[in-house]
C-alpha cells in the first residue's frame, strides 16, 4: 500500500500552482471545474508523487499547522537559492549529520514544505 496523493485545500489556486511548479517541479496533470470551485492535480510525471490542490469558496480550510510535506531533491542548493530569489523566506539549510541536508519553505497556504537530500 502507498499514498496515492495528498489533497490540500488552497485559498488561491493559481498562486499554489505556481509555488508547487517552482519549488517542487511538479506539473499539472489534470485540472477541472468542481462547482463551485476548481481542482488541479500536480505530479512529477512518473506517477510517484501527486498533490491535489482544491480551491473551494466555501467549506473548511486547512491552516497548514502541525504537518509538513517532504520532497526529495538532488538540487538542494539550487532550489534554496530559487526560494530565496522568489522571496519565499526559506529556512537555512540544515545539516544534522554528514548525509542529511534539508530546508523548509511555506507554501501560500501555510503548509510547511521540506526539500531534502537523501543518502544514496
BALOBA-1460 file (C-alpha; in Angstrom, 3 decimals):
// residues 120
<rec num="1" residu="x" x="0.000" y="0.000" z="0.000"/>
<rec num="2" residu="x" x="1.173" y="3.541" z="-0.718"/>
<rec num="3" residu="x" x="-0.204" y="7.055" z="-0.655"/>
<rec num="4" residu="x" x="-1.842" y="7.869" z="-3.985"/>
<rec num="5" residu="x" x="-1.931" y="11.614" z="-3.443"/>
<rec num="6" residu="x" x="-2.170" y="14.311" z="-0.814"/>
<rec num="7" residu="x" x="-5.071" y="16.765" z="-1.102"/>
<rec num="8" residu="x" x="-4.662" y="20.364" z="0.044"/>
<rec num="9" residu="x" x="-7.408" y="22.975" z="0.319"/>
<rec num="10" residu="x" x="-5.984" y="26.198" z="-1.081"/>
<rec num="11" residu="x" x="-7.113" y="29.814" z="-0.988"/>
<rec num="12" residu="x" x="-5.718" y="30.816" z="-4.380"/>
<rec num="13" residu="x" x="-5.320" y="28.032" z="-6.929"/>
<rec num="14" residu="x" x="-3.083" y="29.968" z="-9.333"/>
<rec num="15" residu="x" x="-0.722" y="31.046" z="-6.549"/>
<rec num="16" residu="x" x="-0.498" y="27.484" z="-5.216"/>
<rec num="17" residu="x" x="0.109" y="26.017" z="-8.685"/>
<rec num="18" residu="x" x="2.923" y="28.498" z="-9.279"/>
<rec num="19" residu="x" x="4.505" y="27.649" z="-5.903"/>
<rec num="20" residu="x" x="4.469" y="23.866" z="-6.459"/>
<rec num="21" residu="x" x="5.669" y="24.216" z="-10.064"/>
<rec num="22" residu="x" x="8.581" y="26.350" z="-8.868"/>
<rec num="23" residu="x" x="9.635" y="24.724" z="-5.601"/>
<rec num="24" residu="x" x="8.814" y="21.043" z="-6.206"/>
<rec num="25" residu="x" x="8.960" y="20.997" z="-10.026"/>
<rec num="26" residu="x" x="5.566" y="19.279" z="-10.166"/>
<rec num="27" residu="x" x="3.408" y="19.964" z="-13.222"/>
<rec num="28" residu="x" x="-0.344" y="19.966" z="-13.769"/>
<rec num="29" residu="x" x="-1.573" y="16.560" z="-14.903"/>
<rec num="30" residu="x" x="-5.328" y="17.274" z="-14.646"/>
<rec num="31" residu="x" x="-7.357" y="20.364" z="-13.957"/>
<rec num="32" residu="x" x="-11.117" y="20.755" z="-13.878"/>
<rec num="33" residu="x" x="-14.043" y="22.730" z="-12.502"/>
<rec num="34" residu="x" x="-15.726" y="21.190" z="-9.468"/>
<rec num="35" residu="x" x="-18.558" y="23.652" z="-8.965"/>
<rec num="36" residu="x" x="-18.399" y="25.937" z="-7.189"/>
<rec num="37" residu="x" x="-14.613" y="25.535" z="-7.190"/>
<rec num="38" residu="x" x="-11.729" y="24.083" z="-9.137"/>
<rec num="39" residu="x" x="-9.261" y="21.210" z="-8.718"/>
<rec num="40" residu="x" x="-5.739" y="20.761" z="-10.077"/>
<rec num="41" residu="x" x="-3.678" y="17.581" z="-9.756"/>
<rec num="42" residu="x" x="0.066" y="18.120" z="-9.887"/>
<rec num="43" residu="x" x="2.540" y="15.297" z="-10.467"/>
<rec num="44" residu="x" x="6.198" y="14.595" z="-11.027"/>
<rec num="45" residu="x" x="5.251" y="12.885" z="-14.305"/>
<rec num="46" residu="x" x="6.321" y="9.451" z="-13.127"/>
<rec num="47" residu="x" x="3.199" y="8.850" z="-11.052"/>
<rec num="48" residu="x" x="5.251" y="8.512" z="-7.862"/>
<rec num="49" residu="x" x="4.191" y="11.871" z="-6.423"/>
<rec num="50" residu="x" x="0.854" y="13.602" z="-6.787"/>
<rec num="51" residu="x" x="-0.777" y="16.518" z="-4.984"/>
<rec num="52" residu="x" x="-4.403" y="17.529" z="-5.421"/>
<rec num="53" residu="x" x="-4.987" y="21.259" z="-4.965"/>
<rec num="54" residu="x" x="-8.614" y="22.047" z="-4.171"/>
<rec num="55" residu="x" x="-9.966" y="25.578" z="-4.393"/>
<rec num="56" residu="x" x="-13.480" y="25.936" z="-2.960"/>
<rec num="57" residu="x" x="-15.049" y="29.242" z="-1.955"/>
<rec num="58" residu="x" x="-16.890" y="27.623" z="0.963"/>
<rec num="59" residu="x" x="-16.183" y="24.894" z="3.455"/>
<rec num="60" residu="x" x="-13.383" y="24.006" z="5.804"/>
<rec num="61" residu="x" x="-9.966" y="25.440" z="5.210"/>
<rec num="62" residu="x" x="-6.654" y="23.977" z="6.274"/>
<rec num="63" residu="x" x="-4.274" y="26.239" z="8.149"/>
<rec num="64" residu="x" x="-1.159" y="24.176" z="7.450"/>
<rec num="65" residu="x" x="-0.108" y="23.805" z="11.065"/>
<rec num="66" residu="x" x="1.310" y="20.634" z="12.564"/>
<rec num="67" residu="x" x="2.491" y="18.911" z="9.384"/>
<rec num="68" residu="x" x="4.975" y="19.153" z="6.560"/>
<rec num="69" residu="x" x="5.389" y="17.534" z="3.167"/>
<rec num="70" residu="x" x="8.861" y="16.298" z="2.232"/>
<rec num="71" residu="x" x="10.198" y="16.245" z="-1.334"/>
<rec num="72" residu="x" x="13.462" y="14.571" z="-2.289"/>
<rec num="73" residu="x" x="15.778" y="16.616" z="-4.491"/>
<rec num="74" residu="x" x="19.281" y="16.365" z="-5.850"/>
<rec num="75" residu="x" x="19.378" y="20.155" z="-6.386"/>
<rec num="76" residu="x" x="19.064" y="21.374" z="-2.806"/>
<rec num="77" residu="x" x="21.379" y="24.385" z="-3.065"/>
<rec num="78" residu="x" x="19.854" y="25.488" z="-6.379"/>
<rec num="79" residu="x" x="16.302" y="25.173" z="-5.004"/>
<rec num="80" residu="x" x="17.245" y="27.030" z="-1.809"/>
<rec num="81" residu="x" x="18.609" y="29.932" z="-3.871"/>
<rec num="82" residu="x" x="15.491" y="29.898" z="-6.060"/>
<rec num="83" residu="x" x="13.272" y="30.083" z="-2.961"/>
<rec num="84" residu="x" x="15.382" y="32.996" z="-1.672"/>
<rec num="85" residu="x" x="15.279" y="34.779" z="-5.038"/>
<rec num="86" residu="x" x="11.477" y="34.424" z="-5.141"/>
<rec num="87" residu="x" x="11.151" y="35.970" z="-1.676"/>
<rec num="88" residu="x" x="9.757" y="32.773" z="-0.134"/>
<rec num="89" residu="x" x="11.865" y="33.111" z="3.025"/>
<rec num="90" residu="x" x="13.224" y="29.552" z="3.222"/>
<rec num="91" residu="x" x="14.876" y="28.322" z="6.393"/>
<rec num="92" residu="x" x="18.617" y="27.926" z="6.467"/>
<rec num="93" residu="x" x="19.894" y="24.640" z="5.053"/>
<rec num="94" residu="x" x="20.155" y="22.194" z="7.954"/>
<rec num="95" residu="x" x="22.973" y="19.643" z="8.228"/>
<rec num="96" residu="x" x="22.207" y="17.487" z="11.304"/>
<rec num="97" residu="x" x="24.648" y="14.789" z="10.139"/>
<rec num="98" residu="x" x="27.076" y="14.151" z="7.310"/>
<rec num="99" residu="x" x="24.438" y="12.618" z="4.985"/>
<rec num="100" residu="x" x="21.404" y="14.754" z="5.772"/>
<rec num="101" residu="x" x="20.668" y="18.177" z="4.275"/>
<rec num="102" residu="x" x="17.322" y="19.952" z="4.022"/>
<rec num="103" residu="x" x="15.435" y="23.212" z="4.295"/>
<rec num="104" residu="x" x="11.832" y="24.281" z="4.802"/>
<rec num="105" residu="x" x="9.657" y="26.790" z="2.997"/>
<rec num="106" residu="x" x="5.970" y="27.586" z="3.455"/>
<rec num="107" residu="x" x="3.512" y="27.280" z="0.596"/>
<rec num="108" residu="x" x="0.971" y="30.108" z="0.076"/>
<rec num="109" residu="x" x="-1.465" y="28.387" z="2.473"/>
<rec num="110" residu="x" x="0.965" y="27.864" z="5.342"/>
<rec num="111" residu="x" x="1.870" y="24.229" z="4.621"/>
<rec num="112" residu="x" x="5.496" y="23.585" z="5.512"/>
<rec num="113" residu="x" x="7.355" y="22.011" z="2.583"/>
<rec num="114" residu="x" x="10.705" y="20.326" z="3.180"/>
<rec num="115" residu="x" x="13.204" y="19.799" z="0.372"/>
<rec num="116" residu="x" x="15.736" y="17.170" z="1.350"/>
<rec num="117" residu="x" x="18.723" y="15.260" z="0.045"/>
<rec num="118" residu="x" x="18.668" y="11.578" z="0.989"/>
<rec num="119" residu="x" x="21.769" y="9.368" z="1.101"/>
<rec num="120" residu="x" x="22.191" y="7.159" z="-1.954"/>
